[in-house]
Amino acid sequence: MSIAVTPIIAIDRKARRPLHQQIYDAYRDSIVSGTLRPGQRVPSTRGLAAELGVSRMPVLGAYAQLMAEGYFQSRVGAGTTVSLSLPDQNLAPQPYKFRAKTARSARRRQVAERSFFPDSISTPPWRRGWGAFGVGQVALEEFPLRPWNSLVTRHSRLIGPKSLDYGHPMGLKDLREALMVYLRTARGVRCDAEQIMIVSGSQQALDIAARVLLESGSQVWMEEPGYRYARRVFALNGCRVVPIPVDGEGLKVGVGVKRCREARAVLVTPSHQYPLGVTMSASRRLQLLDWAERSGAWILEDDYDSDYRYEGMPISSLQGLDPNARVIYIGTFSKVLFPSLRLGYLVIPGDLVERFISVRLAMDIGPASFWQAVLADFIQEGHFSRHIRRMRLLYRERSHALVNGIEKELGSAVEVTGEQAGMHLCVTVSGISDREIVNRAARANLWLVPLSSSYMGRAARQGFILGFGSTATSEMTSAVRKLRNVLNLERVGGRASEQTRL
Ligand SMILES: Cc1ncc(COP(=O)(O)O)c(C=O)c1O
């Protein structure tokens, strides 16, 4: 029989922690750290109390707790021992230490292969700052905080026991109804409130749609260049992404059909292609809808920034053109309001609503109620449409200032696309390495994104995505001038020379 072992128990009578807790902690720590092994005998309660110079009560309390939690066991003839059913190994949990190699080494420790994204371990330099040309950056200082905050205050006061229960998995009815009116009128979306599911942004919308519509191994067309965060959702769902090139009319449907006719779905940004900014032509839209209907494929329409259009009529959604309910429409409040809100929505074909609900229930049950209620009132009281009208003017001014600056400072050295909508445009430049330039630009406080980072394969074009949402009109020219210096372009008679000296 092993001898009874007492771990080091430093009793502190002045401590706030009661004596029974101190004894319990000392045993538990010794067992978890492997100092005491399974089967090892512990002293009798009387013996330990005498050893520690305390009454028997706290020892009895600690032993009872250790017994109840399975650290101790009691056997006739053997007295009390450390439980034999504990794994005979070092039980100590190692403190988590971040190592740059964690993601890679985790691969050897049997985690899902699909959870490894080589390009996401560290933030790229062009995502590290706020300011000129930051892509996806909204004019936050222009957000109408006063009405928003007063709605937040009003709703905080309204919180009662009823507000604390689960909400509907599709989201708050008031918000869905307000959105239905907006989507029908402003975006030409054909929908009822029952088809709208509130989610935590486009990323979750895509994830739910992928889980409902795709199998592991399904092939999905994506625009090339395209939105790389979306690629990850498909990868996480075990799908194979097939890059399909984009030209001035949007995704080249003919190439898609040749490359992978049997794809199960396609993700497109028809109103303002990300990142090139082109609008999908009517003939491509019809071609895409036709292919989807013939081959039984799904179209995921990411309409992330089309609330802002600066020339001509607003472009109607692809969903509104589709007579066959093949389009799943995805919208977000990240651009039109602000990204920390984490609210977006899906418009689901009527016959698929139940499926989407079942998947949603398996994921996060439903969206948090509070912000939905605030947003529903924000829309219903007219603040939303007022904000869009104001921002459309502001962003148009910023977009024009940027295009003028580019014409003046960079001239024919670059080609501009996508300036007619959204909050970014794209410039393509030949004969450069965009990543190199972007790193240099970041040191000059310019936060452009290299176009090549949006390609899955070899980049067919080099250039930059330039956000104008967070750059004041008055700063635009000097920011473009800085960019010209970074590009090392010479200004010749008001026009930049086409020769890049890199
Ligand atoms: C193409 C595209 N879709 C969607 C989003 C918005 O994503 P989320 O709603 O998850 O914030 C962005 C944001 O930059 C985007 O560029």
Ligand as a Chemical Component Dictionary entry (heavy atoms), coordinates in Angstrom:
data_LIG
# 
_chem_comp.id                   LIG 
_chem_comp.type                 NON-POLYMER 
_chem_comp.pdbx_formal_charge   0 
_chem_comp.three_letter_code    LIG 
# 
loop_
_chem_comp_atom.comp_id 
_chem_comp_atom.atom_id 
_chem_comp_atom.alt_atom_id 
_chem_comp_atom.type_symbol 
_chem_comp_atom.charge 
_chem_comp_atom.model_Cartn_x 
_chem_comp_atom.model_Cartn_y 
_chem_comp_atom.model_Cartn_z 
_chem_comp_atom.pdbx_ordinal 
LIG C1 C1 C 0 -17.741 42.376 -51.726 1  
LIG C2 C2 C 0 -18.139 42.608 -50.302 2  
LIG N1 N1 N 0 -19.213 41.995 -49.826 3  
LIG C3 C3 C 0 -19.614 42.187 -48.543 4  
LIG C4 C4 C 0 -18.933 43.017 -47.690 5  
LIG C5 C5 C 0 -19.447 43.267 -46.289 6  
LIG O1 O1 O 0 -19.289 42.200 -45.469 7  
LIG P1 P1 P 0 -20.002 42.158 -44.032 8  
LIG O2 O2 O 0 -21.464 42.381 -44.240 9  
LIG O3 O3 O 0 -19.719 40.781 -43.544 10 
LIG O4 O4 O 0 -19.392 43.243 -43.212 11 
LIG C6 C6 C 0 -17.781 43.647 -48.135 12 
LIG C7 C7 C 0 -17.007 44.474 -47.204 13 
LIG O5 O5 O 0 -15.960 44.981 -47.458 14 
LIG C8 C8 C 0 -17.391 43.452 -49.487 15 
LIG O6 O6 O 0 -16.315 44.078 -49.963 16 
# 
loop_
_chem_comp_bond.comp_id 
_chem_comp_bond.atom_id_1 
_chem_comp_bond.atom_id_2 
_chem_comp_bond.value_order 
_chem_comp_bond.pdbx_ordinal 
LIG C1 C2 SING 1  
LIG C2 N1 SING 2  
LIG C2 C8 DOUB 3  
LIG N1 C3 DOUB 4  
LIG C3 C4 SING 5  
LIG C4 C5 SING 6  
LIG C4 C6 DOUB 7  
LIG C5 O1 SING 8  
LIG O1 P1 SING 9  
LIG P1 O2 DOUB 10 
LIG P1 O3 SING 11 
LIG P1 O4 SING 12 
LIG C6 C7 SING 13 
LIG C6 C8 SING 14 
LIG C7 O5 DOUB 15 
LIG C8 O6 SING 16 
# 
